[in-house]
Amino acid sequence: MEIKNYKLRDFLEIRGSEIERYTNLLKYLDPTPTKHEIKDLTFREVESIKQIIRDSDSLPEVFKYMQGVDEEEFLNLKVVEFYGMYNYITKQLENLIHMEERELIPEHSDYKWEAVEGSERLSVMGILPTIDKLAQGNILLYEEILSLPYLTVFNRLRMDKIKGDIEHDMNKIKEPKTD
């Protein structure tokens, strides 16, 4: 199959099996680096990208964050260029999510929290419980936290996780009895 390097705006007009053939081929393109790395964005931008990619919604906004293009420039991207950058963005996002899972999930679980399904029940709130924890309940700080560099927030959450694991381990140590 010959690939015609459409502008994205024209590519989006294609219907049926032709677009399916294109997408099945283009998803294997080597990733093409974008102007920005996902880890260098703000906490708000990273969380927006996660949600957009998860919901397959508003890709121009993702490209605004990662490539610095507006919607018109986005629609004028060549389809091969778009898929290369899209593959790069999704690979970075996968790596970021794996890093979060590896570094931010506590080693020990709280059986009471699990018994009441605390995580599942709060998951409907998205990232808000994390922001609230970082703001120590002060709603006036939410915007400031969202504007922080992603890695600043990540490292703070990682430190909190390590401290929690240490406290858990220390609580398991029995105090020696003194007579």
MARKEMAR-914102 format. One record per atom (N, C-alpha, C): y, x, z. Coordinates in steps of 0.001 Angstrom, whole numbers, plus 500000, padded with zeros to 6 digits. Example, Ala and Ser with C-alpha at 12.3 -4.5 7.8 and 13.67 -1.06 7.14 Angstrom:
<r Y="494310" X="513190" Z="507800"/>
<r Y="495500" X="512300" Z="507800"/>
<r Y="496700" X="513200" Z="507800"/>
<r Y="497750" X="512850" Z="507080"/>
<r Y="498940" X="513670" Z="507140"/>
<r Y="500030" X="512900" Z="507870"/>
This chain:
<r Y="498814" X="500846" Z="500000"/>
<r Y="500000" X="500000" Z="500000"/>
<r Y="501240" X="500885" Z="500000"/>
<r Y="502141" X="500599" Z="499115"/>
<r Y="503408" X="501323" Z="499063"/>
<r Y="504370" X="500662" Z="500046"/>
<r Y="505084" X="501500" Z="500792"/>
<r Y="506043" X="500982" Z="501760"/>
<r Y="507444" X="501093" Z="501180"/>
<r Y="508090" X="499948" Z="501079"/>
<r Y="509482" X="499929" Z="500676"/>
<r Y="510303" X="500013" Z="501961"/>
<r Y="511215" X="500952" Z="502016"/>
<r Y="511990" X="501185" Z="503237"/>
<r Y="513195" X="500240" Z="503280"/>
<r Y="512904" X="498984" Z="503578"/>
<r Y="513935" X="497945" Z="503650"/>
<r Y="514953" X="498261" Z="504748"/>
<r Y="516152" X="497692" Z="504613"/>
<r Y="517048" X="497604" Z="505760"/>
<r Y="516419" X="496566" Z="506680"/>
<r Y="516611" X="496738" Z="507955"/>
<r Y="515985" X="495843" Z="508928"/>
<r Y="516364" X="494385" Z="508673"/>
<r Y="517614" X="494122" Z="508312"/>
<r Y="518059" X="492744" Z="508054"/>
<r Y="517245" X="492112" Z="506925"/>
<r Y="516917" X="492894" Z="505885"/>
<r Y="516107" X="492376" Z="504778"/>
<r Y="514643" X="492273" Z="505175"/>
<r Y="514185" X="493218" Z="505951"/>
<r Y="512800" X="493219" Z="506418"/>
<r Y="512503" X="491966" Z="507238"/>
<r Y="513466" X="491544" Z="508043"/>
<r Y="513274" X="490370" Z="508903"/>
<r Y="513197" X="489072" Z="508108"/>
<r Y="513565" X="489124" Z="506826"/>
<r Y="513480" X="487946" Z="505962"/>
<r Y="512093" X="487799" Z="505332"/>
<r Y="511287" X="488845" Z="505386"/>
<r Y="509944" X="488812" Z="504791"/>
<r Y="509061" X="487878" Z="505621"/>
<r Y="508251" X="487125" Z="504962"/>
<r Y="507365" X="486179" Z="505648"/>
<r Y="505911" X="486452" Z="505269"/>
<r Y="505027" X="485915" Z="506089"/>
<r Y="503611" X="485902" Z="505758"/>
<r Y="502898" X="487227" Z="505958"/>
<r Y="501896" X="487423" Z="505107"/>
<r Y="500997" X="488558" Z="505274"/>
<r Y="501669" X="489907" Z="504974"/>
<r Y="502725" X="489898" Z="504160"/>
<r Y="503390" X="491167" Z="503827"/>
<r Y="504006" X="491809" Z="505073"/>
<r Y="504678" X="491010" Z="505890"/>
<r Y="505281" X="491569" Z="507101"/>
<r Y="504191" X="492036" Z="508066"/>
<r Y="503082" X="491324" Z="508103"/>
<r Y="501966" X="491716" Z="508967"/>
<r Y="501395" X="493067" Z="508523"/>
<r Y="501258" X="493246" Z="507204"/>
<r Y="500755" X="494526" Z="506689"/>
<r Y="501712" X="495666" Z="507057"/>
<r Y="502999" X="495413" Z="506893"/>
<r Y="504009" X="496420" Z="507241"/>
<r Y="503921" X="496785" Z="508723"/>
<r Y="503940" X="495783" Z="509572"/>
<r Y="503952" X="496067" Z="511015"/>
<r Y="502671" X="496771" Z="511448"/>
<r Y="501541" X="496419" Z="510831"/>
<r Y="500292" X="497100" Z="511172"/>
<r Y="500307" X="498568" Z="510779"/>
<r Y="501026" X="498919" Z="509739"/>
<r Y="501147" X="500317" Z="509327"/>
<r Y="502236" X="501052" Z="510124"/>
<r Y="503380" X="500406" Z="510271"/>
<r Y="504543" X="501071" Z="510865"/>
<r Y="504383" X="501340" Z="512363"/>
<r Y="503522" X="500592" Z="513023"/>
<r Y="503332" X="500843" Z="514450"/>
<r Y="502648" X="502194" Z="514707"/>
<r Y="502106" X="502805" Z="513654"/>
<r Y="501466" X="504119" Z="513791"/>
<r Y="502385" X="505282" Z="513417"/>
<r Y="503624" X="504975" Z="513072"/>
<r Y="504579" X="506042" Z="512765"/>
<r Y="504770" X="506946" Z="513974"/>
<r Y="504993" X="508221" Z="513708"/>
<r Y="505317" X="509128" Z="514805"/>
<r Y="506629" X="508680" Z="515441"/>
<r Y="506693" X="508744" Z="516769"/>
<r Y="507945" X="508378" Z="517450"/>
<r Y="509101" X="509264" Z="517002"/>
<r Y="510258" X="508645" Z="516820"/>
<r Y="511483" X="509343" Z="516451"/>
<r Y="512432" X="509301" Z="517636"/>
<r Y="512825" X="510459" Z="518175"/>
<r Y="513709" X="510450" Z="519356"/>
<r Y="515008" X="509680" Z="519125"/>
<r Y="515445" X="509011" Z="520163"/>
<r Y="516717" X="508297" Z="520154"/>
<r Y="517776" X="509196" Z="520790"/>
<r Y="519026" X="508781" Z="520710"/>
<r Y="520122" X="509579" Z="521277"/>
<r Y="520006" X="509718" Z="522788"/>
<r Y="519459" X="508696" Z="523428"/>
<r Y="519369" X="508698" Z="524889"/>
<r Y="517923" X="508589" Z="525325"/>
<r Y="517619" X="509242" Z="526429"/>
<r Y="516306" X="509116" Z="527055"/>
<r Y="516380" X="507974" Z="528047"/>
<r Y="515294" X="507227" Z="528181"/>
<r Y="515317" X="506066" Z="529060"/>
<r Y="515619" X="506453" Z="530507"/>
<r Y="515123" X="507583" Z="530950"/>
<r Y="515337" X="508007" Z="532342"/>
<r Y="516784" X="508396" Z="532623"/>
<r Y="517597" X="508571" Z="531568"/>
<r Y="518999" X="508950" Z="531750"/>
<r Y="519943" X="507739" Z="531792"/>
<r Y="519390" X="506557" Z="531677"/>
<r Y="520196" X="505341" Z="531694"/>
<r Y="520444" X="504887" Z="533131"/>
<r Y="521225" X="503820" Z="533282"/>
<r Y="521443" X="503256" Z="534617"/>
<r Y="520237" X="502405" Z="534999"/>
<r Y="520157" X="502120" Z="536273"/>
<r Y="519091" X="501264" Z="536785"/>
<r Y="519120" X="499905" Z="536072"/>
<r Y="520302" X="499331" Z="535889"/>
<r Y="520443" X="498043" Z="535205"/>
<r Y="519913" X="498125" Z="533769"/>
<r Y="520277" X="499183" Z="533048"/>
<r Y="519856" X="499314" Z="531656"/>
<r Y="518334" X="499454" Z="531543"/>
<r Y="517744" X="500257" Z="532423"/>
<r Y="516291" X="500434" Z="532392"/>
<r Y="515592" X="499112" Z="532680"/>
<r Y="516056" X="498398" Z="533688"/>
<r Y="515434" X="497117" Z="534024"/>
<r Y="515625" X="496104" Z="532896"/>
<r Y="516766" X="496136" Z="532224"/>
<r Y="516997" X="495251" Z="531070"/>
<r Y="516019" X="495574" Z="529947"/>
<r Y="515835" X="496853" Z="529663"/>
<r Y="514906" X="497265" Z="528605"/>
<r Y="513488" X="496816" Z="528945"/>
<r Y="513070" X="496988" Z="530177"/>
<r Y="511728" X="496543" Z="530582"/>
<r Y="511555" X="495057" Z="530296"/>
<r Y="512533" X="494272" Z="530689"/>
<r Y="512438" X="492828" Z="530506"/>
<r Y="512478" X="492446" Z="529036"/>
<r Y="513353" X="493076" Z="528262"/>
<r Y="513469" X="492759" Z="526834"/>
<r Y="512177" X="493083" Z="526101"/>
<r Y="511619" X="494255" Z="526360"/>
<r Y="510378" X="494655" Z="525687"/>
<r Y="509230" X="493745" Z="526125"/>
<r Y="509162" X="493429" Z="527413"/>
<r Y="508111" X="492555" Z="527938"/>
<r Y="508192" X="491160" Z="527298"/>
<r Y="509406" X="490648" Z="527123"/>
<r Y="509595" X="489296" Z="526598"/>
<r Y="509801" X="489272" Z="525080"/>
<r Y="509751" X="490437" Z="524427"/>
<r Y="510009" X="490554" Z="522980"/>
<r Y="511310" X="489855" Z="522602"/>
<r Y="512345" X="490209" Z="523319"/>
<r Y="513621" X="489518" Z="523182"/>
<r Y="514742" X="490529" Z="522969"/>
<r Y="515682" X="490235" Z="522121"/>
<r Y="516942" X="490961" Z="521981"/>
<r Y="516810" X="492477" Z="521794"/>
<r Y="516053" X="492876" Z="520783"/>
<r Y="515920" X="494310" Z="520496"/>
<r Y="517240" X="494995" Z="520171"/>
<r Y="518227" X="494313" Z="519582"/>
<r Y="519506" X="495003" Z="519364"/>
<r Y="520106" X="495553" Z="520657"/>
<r Y="519911" X="494858" Z="521762"/>
<r Y="520438" X="495334" Z="523038"/>
<r Y="519738" X="496627" Z="523472"/>
<r Y="518436" X="496710" Z="523256"/>
<r Y="517688" X="497933" Z="523580"/>
<r Y="518225" X="499098" Z="522762"/>
<r Y="518458" X="498863" Z="521477"/>
<r Y="518959" X="499928" Z="520611"/>
<r Y="520401" X="500298" Z="520947"/>
<r Y="521153" X="499349" Z="521503"/>
<r Y="522514" X="499664" Z="521971"/>
<r Y="522422" X="500684" Z="523110"/>
<r Y="521512" X="500466" Z="524052"/>
<r Y="521343" X="501395" Z="525173"/>
<r Y="520789" X="502745" Z="524719"/>
<r Y="519769" X="502705" Z="523874"/>
<r Y="519020" X="503920" Z="523540"/>
<r Y="519606" X="504713" Z="522378"/>
<r Y="520266" X="504029" Z="521448"/>
<r Y="520756" X="504709" Z="520252"/>
<r Y="522269" X="504607" Z="520100"/>
<r Y="522884" X="503739" Z="520900"/>
<r Y="524331" X="503592" Z="520834"/>
<r Y="524818" X="502853" Z="519593"/>
<r Y="523996" X="501914" Z="519089"/>
<r Y="524392" X="501162" Z="517901"/>
<r Y="524701" X="499714" Z="518273"/>
<r Y="525643" X="499118" Z="517533"/>
<r Y="525925" X="497696" Z="517745"/>
<r Y="524948" X="496877" Z="516887"/>
<r Y="525055" X="495567" Z="516954"/>
<r Y="524094" X="494706" Z="516255"/>
<r Y="524147" X="494895" Z="514734"/>
<r Y="525339" X="495087" Z="514187"/>
<r Y="525470" X="495289" Z="512745"/>
<r Y="524781" X="496593" Z="512321"/>
<r Y="525023" X="497655" Z="513061"/>
<r Y="524366" X="498936" Z="512756"/>
<r Y="522848" X="498819" Z="512921"/>
<r Y="522436" X="498060" Z="513934"/>
<r Y="521007" X="497823" Z="514165"/>
<r Y="520370" X="497177" Z="512938"/>
<r Y="520994" X="496135" Z="512407"/>
<r Y="520443" X="495414" Z="511257"/>
<r Y="520470" X="496251" Z="509980"/>
<r Y="521307" X="497284" Z="509942"/>
<r Y="521361" X="498171" Z="508779"/>
<r Y="520422" X="499370" Z="508883"/>
<r Y="519706" X="499504" Z="510014"/>
<r Y="518709" X="500569" Z="510124"/>
<r Y="517630" X="500348" Z="509077"/>
<r Y="517107" X="501432" Z="508544"/>
<r Y="515955" X="501336" Z="507650"/>
<r Y="514728" X="501044" Z="508514"/>
<r Y="513802" X="500276" Z="507963"/>
<r Y="512661" X="499813" Z="508743"/>
<r Y="511807" X="500978" Z="509258"/>
<r Y="511672" X="502048" Z="508487"/>
<r Y="510901" X="503212" Z="508933"/>
<r Y="511615" X="503891" Z="510103"/>
<r Y="512924" X="503994" Z="510010"/>
<r Y="513719" X="504573" Z="511093"/>
<r Y="513613" X="503701" Z="512356"/>
<r Y="513725" X="502386" Z="512170"/>
<r Y="513613" X="501456" Z="513292"/>
<r Y="512280" X="501615" Z="514005"/>
<r Y="511179" X="501580" Z="513244"/>
<r Y="509859" X="501662" Z="513881"/>
<r Y="509619" X="503004" Z="514556"/>
<r Y="510115" X="504087" Z="513961"/>
<r Y="509978" X="505387" Z="514610"/>
<r Y="510669" X="505395" Z="515964"/>
<r Y="511895" X="504876" Z="516017"/>
<r Y="512633" X="504831" Z="517278"/>
<r Y="512014" X="503819" Z="518244"/>
<r Y="511572" X="502682" Z="517725"/>
<r Y="510928" X="501672" Z="518572"/>
<r Y="509673" X="502259" Z="519214"/>
<r Y="508892" X="502989" Z="518440"/>
<r Y="507689" X="503625" Z="518984"/>
<r Y="508056" X="504639" Z="520073"/>
<r Y="509161" X="505336" Z="519875"/>
<r Y="509637" X="506305" Z="520874"/>
<r Y="510059" X="505583" Z="522157"/>
<r Y="510786" X="504505" Z="522002"/>
<r Y="511263" X="503745" Z="523158"/>
<r Y="510081" X="503178" Z="523946"/>
<r Y="509122" X="502580" Z="523248"/>
<r Y="507981" X="501986" Z="523959"/>
<r Y="507123" X="503063" Z="524623"/>
<r Y="507012" X="504225" Z="524007"/>
<r Y="506258" X="505330" Z="524632"/>
<r Y="506966" X="505804" Z="525893"/>
<r Y="508291" X="505946" Z="525830"/>
<r Y="509055" X="506335" Z="527017"/>
<r Y="508898" X="505293" Z="528123"/>
<r Y="508950" X="504030" Z="527739"/>
<r Y="508818" X="502958" Z="528723"/>
<r Y="507437" X="502973" Z="529370"/>
<r Y="506399" X="503173" Z="528577"/>
<r Y="505043" X="503289" Z="529124"/>
<r Y="504963" X="504435" Z="530127"/>
<r Y="505518" X="505588" Z="529762"/>
<r Y="505499" X="506745" Z="530658"/>
<r Y="506267" X="506461" Z="531947"/>
<r Y="507395" X="505779" Z="531836"/>
<r Y="508208" X="505443" Z="532999"/>
<r Y="507447" X="504498" Z="533930"/>
<r Y="506801" X="503492" Z="533365"/>
<r Y="506042" X="502534" Z="534174"/>
<r Y="504866" X="503220" Z="534849"/>
<r Y="504186" X="504106" Z="534151"/>
<r Y="503089" X="504869" Z="534770"/>
<r Y="503614" X="505736" Z="535915"/>
<r Y="504775" X="506352" Z="535712"/>
<r Y="505389" X="507176" Z="536763"/>
<r Y="505706" X="506311" Z="537987"/>
<r Y="506256" X="505129" Z="537758"/>
<r Y="506574" X="504232" Z="538874"/>
<r Y="505307" X="503818" Z="539616"/>
<r Y="504268" X="503476" Z="538862"/>
<r Y="503008" X="503078" Z="539503"/>
<r Y="502417" X="504226" Z="540308"/>
<r Y="502468" X="505412" Z="539761"/>
<r Y="501901" X="506588" Z="540415"/>
<r Y="502711" X="507011" Z="541648"/>
<r Y="504030" X="506939" Z="541558"/>
<r Y="504889" X="507497" Z="542602"/>
<r Y="505443" X="506481" Z="543607"/>
<r Y="505446" X="505203" Z="543263"/>
<r Y="506116" X="504237" Z="544128"/>
<r Y="505183" X="503273" Z="544856"/>
<r Y="503909" X="503265" Z="544490"/>
<r Y="502974" X="502377" Z="545184"/>
<r Y="502459" X="503102" Z="546427"/>
<r Y="502646" X="502488" Z="547597"/>
<r Y="502226" X="503146" Z="548842"/>
<r Y="500729" X="503452" Z="548865"/>
<r Y="500377" X="504519" Z="549572"/>
<r Y="498973" X="504891" Z="549711"/>
<r Y="498238" X="503898" Z="550600"/>
<r Y="498956" X="503288" Z="551521"/>
<r Y="498361" X="502364" Z="552476"/>
<r Y="498923" X="500969" Z="552253"/>
<r Y="498081" X="499991" Z="552448"/>
<r Y="498562" X="498622" Z="552286"/>
<r Y="498672" X="497949" Z="553651"/>
<r Y="499481" X="496937" Z="553680"/>
<r Y="499684" X="496158" Z="554895"/>
<r Y="498826" X="494904" Z="554746"/>
<r Y="497766" X="494815" Z="555518"/>
<r Y="496834" X="493705" Z="555346"/>
<r Y="497498" X="492351" Z="555620"/>
<r Y="498480" X="492308" Z="556511"/>
<r Y="499177" X="491043" Z="556772"/>
<r Y="499983" X="490633" Z="555539"/>
<r Y="500678" X="491604" Z="554931"/>
<r Y="501472" X="491354" Z="553719"/>
<r Y="500566" X="490852" Z="552598"/>
<r Y="499410" X="491491" Z="552446"/>
<r Y="498466" X="491089" Z="551411"/>
<r Y="497871" X="489720" Z="551710"/>
<r Y="497620" X="489434" Z="552982"/>
<r Y="497027" X="488150" Z="553379"/>
<r Y="497934" X="486976" Z="553003"/>
<r Y="499230" X="487175" Z="553072"/>
<r Y="500168" X="486099" Z="552717"/>
<r Y="500667" X="486233" Z="551278"/>
<r Y="500068" X="487152" Z="550508"/>
<r Y="500414" X="487388" Z="549101"/>
<r Y="501904" X="487652" Z="548922"/>
<r Y="502444" X="488516" Z="549775"/>
<r Y="503872" X="488818" Z="549760"/>
<r Y="504374" X="489322" Z="548421"/>
<r Y="503668" X="490267" Z="547833"/>
<r Y="504113" X="490836" Z="546550"/>
<r Y="504112" X="489799" Z="545442"/>
<r Y="503042" X="489008" Z="545375"/>
<r Y="502954" X="487993" Z="544330"/>
<r Y="504055" X="486943" Z="544484"/>
<r Y="504310" X="486544" Z="545700"/>
<r Y="505314" X="485513" Z="545939"/>
<r Y="506726" X="486012" Z="545611"/>
<r Y="507002" X="487279" Z="545907"/>
<r Y="508323" X="487826" Z="545607"/>
<r Y="508479" X="488227" Z="544141"/>
<r Y="507369" X="488371" Z="543423"/>
<r Y="507442" X="488824" Z="542026"/>
<r Y="508259" X="487874" Z="541154"/>
<r Y="508373" X="486611" Z="541539"/>
<r Y="509179" X="485669" Z="540753"/>
<r Y="510656" X="486048" Z="540775"/>
<r Y="511050" X="486891" Z="541727"/>
<r Y="512446" X="487306" Z="541854"/>
<r Y="512747" X="488563" Z="541045"/>
<r Y="511748" X="489100" Z="540348"/>
<r Y="511971" X="490289" Z="539535"/>
<r Y="512356" X="491491" Z="540382"/>
<r Y="513394" X="492188" Z="539976"/>
<r Y="513837" X="493419" Z="540632"/>
<r Y="514719" X="493145" Z="541857"/>
<r Y="515110" X="491897" Z="542066"/>
<r Y="516027" X="491547" Z="543151"/>
<r Y="515565" X="492005" Z="544537"/>
<r Y="514295" X="491855" Z="544923"/>
<r Y="513894" X="492354" Z="546253"/>
<r Y="514115" X="493865" Z="546423"/>
<r Y="513922" X="494629" Z="545359"/>
<r Y="514162" X="496075" Z="545420"/>
<r Y="515647" X="496356" Z="545616"/>
<r Y="516476" X="495649" Z="544859"/>
<r Y="517929" X="495822" Z="544991"/>
<r Y="518369" X="495432" Z="546396"/>
<r Y="517832" X="494325" Z="546894"/>
<r Y="518195" X="493856" Z="548232"/>
<r Y="517793" X="494874" Z="549300"/>
<r Y="516627" X="495466" Z="549131"/>
<r Y="516163" X="496488" Z="550086"/>
<r Y="517100" X="497696" Z="550058"/>
<r Y="517449" X="498155" Z="548872"/>
<r Y="518344" X="499303" Z="548754"/>
<r Y="519733" X="499002" Z="549311"/>
<r Y="520169" X="497752" Z="549165"/>
<r Y="521490" X="497347" Z="549655"/>
<r Y="521445" X="496951" Z="551132"/>
<r Y="520263" X="497040" Z="551717"/>
<r Y="520055" X="496654" Z="553121"/>
<r Y="520578" X="495244" Z="553371"/>
<r Y="520325" X="494355" Z="552395"/>
<r Y="520702" X="492963" Z="552530"/>
<r Y="522158" X="492654" Z="552204"/>
<r Y="522957" X="493666" Z="551897"/>
<r Y="524374" X="493452" Z="551610"/>
<r Y="524548" X="493099" Z="550132"/>
<r Y="524718" X="491823" Z="549865"/>
<r Y="524831" X="491337" Z="548482"/>
<r Y="526013" X="491964" Z="547738"/>
<r Y="527015" X="492412" Z="548461"/>
<r Y="528189" X="493022" Z="547832"/>
<r Y="527869" X="494381" Z="547206"/>
<r Y="526740" X="494964" Z="547551"/>
<r Y="526356" X="496269" Z="547004"/>
<r Y="525430" X="496164" Z="545788"/>
<r Y="524990" X="494977" Z="545445"/>
<r Y="524031" X="494817" Z="544342"/>
<r Y="524527" X="495451" Z="543046"/>
<r Y="525744" X="495155" Z="542656"/>
<r Y="526281" X="495685" Z="541395"/>
<r Y="526372" X="497209" Z="541420"/>
<r Y="526745" X="497764" Z="542571"/>
<r Y="526826" X="499227" Z="542692"/>
<r Y="525458" X="499862" Z="542492"/>
<r Y="524432" X="499246" Z="543065"/>
<r Y="523071" X="499788" Z="542930"/>
<r Y="522615" X="499704" Z="541480"/>
<r Y="522878" X="498594" Z="540825"/>
<r Y="522487" X="498446" Z="539424"/>
<r Y="523197" X="499455" Z="538520"/>
<r Y="524367" X="499907" Z="538923"/>
<r Y="525143" X="500860" Z="538120"/>
<r Y="524749" X="502315" Z="538371"/>
<r Y="523919" X="502553" Z="539353"/>
<r Y="523486" X="503924" Z="539645"/>
<r Y="522568" X="504447" Z="538546"/>
<r Y="522535" X="505770" Z="538366"/>
<r Y="521559" X="506335" Z="537423"/>
<r Y="520132" X="505951" Z="537857"/>
<r Y="519300" X="505638" Z="536884"/>
<r Y="517927" X="505223" Z="537167"/>
<r Y="517214" X="506230" Z="538069"/>
<r Y="517327" X="507519" Z="537756"/>
<r Y="516588" X="508524" Z="538533"/>
<r Y="517061" X="508605" Z="539981"/>
<r Y="518322" X="508294" Z="540242"/>
<r Y="518823" X="508253" Z="541617"/>
<r Y="518096" X="507156" Z="542391"/>
<r Y="517992" X="505989" Z="541789"/>
<r Y="517296" X="504872" Z="542429"/>
<r Y="515811" X="505185" Z="542572"/>
<r Y="515203" X="505705" Z="541509"/>
<r Y="513779" X="506043" Z="541552"/>
<r Y="513491" X="507024" Z="542685"/>
<r Y="514299" X="508086" Z="542782"/>
<r Y="514054" X="509085" Z="543818"/>
<r Y="514245" X="508525" Z="545220"/>
<r Y="515193" X="507605" Z="545386"/>
<r Y="515370" X="506963" Z="546693"/>
<r Y="514142" X="506113" Z="547041"/>
<r Y="513647" X="505357" Z="546078"/>
<r Y="512455" X="504541" Z="546305"/>
<r Y="511231" X="505418" Z="546579"/>
<r Y="511145" X="506530" Z="545879"/>
<r Y="510038" X="507465" Z="546093"/>
<r Y="510107" X="508055" Z="547500"/>
<r Y="511312" X="508412" Z="547954"/>
<r Y="511477" X="508951" Z="549304"/>
<r Y="511076" X="507888" Z="550338"/>
<r Y="511499" X="506650" Z="550138"/>
<r Y="511133" X="505569" Z="551061"/>
<r Y="509617" X="505390" Z="551110"/>
<r Y="508960" X="505485" Z="549977"/>
<r Y="507506" X="505350" Z="549915"/>
<r Y="506831" X="506486" Z="550686"/>
<r Y="507299" X="507714" Z="550492"/>
<r Y="506716" X="508861" Z="551189"/>
<r Y="506921" X="508729" Z="552696"/>
<r Y="508132" X="508336" Z="553097"/>
<r Y="508410" X="508131" Z="554523"/>
<r Y="507499" X="507054" Z="555116"/>
<r Y="507313" X="505965" Z="554374"/>
<r Y="506432" X="504889" Z="554836"/>
<r Y="505002" X="505364" Z="555002"/>
<r Y="504520" X="506172" Z="554051"/>
<r Y="503161" X="506713" Z="554154"/>
<r Y="503037" X="507644" Z="555359"/>
<r Y="504062" X="508455" Z="555610"/>
<r Y="504049" X="509364" Z="556762"/>
<r Y="504030" X="508553" Z="558056"/>
<r Y="504891" X="507542" Z="558155"/>
<r Y="504924" X="506706" Z="559358"/>
<r Y="503577" X="506037" Z="559602"/>
<r Y="502956" X="505542" Z="558531"/>
<r Y="501645" X="504917" Z="558663"/>
<r Y="500633" X="505908" Z="559208"/>
<r Y="500625" X="507119" Z="558663"/>
<r Y="499688" X="508145" Z="559129"/>
<r Y="499963" X="508525" Z="560579"/>
<r Y="501247" X="508619" Z="560937"/>
<r Y="501594" X="508974" Z="562319"/>
<r Y="501161" X="507869" Z="563294"/>
<r Y="501276" X="506625" Z="562897"/>
<r Y="500878" X="505520" Z="563762"/>
<r Y="499377" X="505480" Z="563995"/>
<r Y="498628" X="506082" Z="563129"/>
<r Y="497172" X="506126" Z="563284"/>
<r Y="496738" X="507202" Z="564272"/>
<r Y="497628" X="508154" Z="564544"/>
<r Y="497293" X="509239" Z="565463"/>
<r Y="497441" X="508706" Z="566898"/>
<r Y="496392" X="508867" Z="567661"/>
<r Y="496403" X="508420" Z="569049"/>
<r Y="497145" X="509428" Z="569898"/>
<r Y="497969" X="508905" Z="570780"/>
<r Y="498681" X="509755" Z="571729"/>
<r Y="497679" X="510281" Z="572742"/>
<r Y="497780" X="511573" Z="573079"/>
<r Y="496866" X="512093" Z="574117"/>
<r Y="497241" X="511481" Z="575462"/>
<r Y="496206" X="511172" Z="576244"/>
<r Y="496450" X="510610" Z="577580"/>
<r Y="496821" X="511721" Z="578540"/>
<r Y="497850" X="511444" Z="579291"/>
<r Y="498250" X="512419" Z="580307"/>
<r Y="497945" X="511832" Z="581665"/>
<r Y="497384" X="512628" Z="582530"/>
<r Y="497033" X="512161" Z="583883"/>
<r Y="497988" X="512656" Z="584904"/>
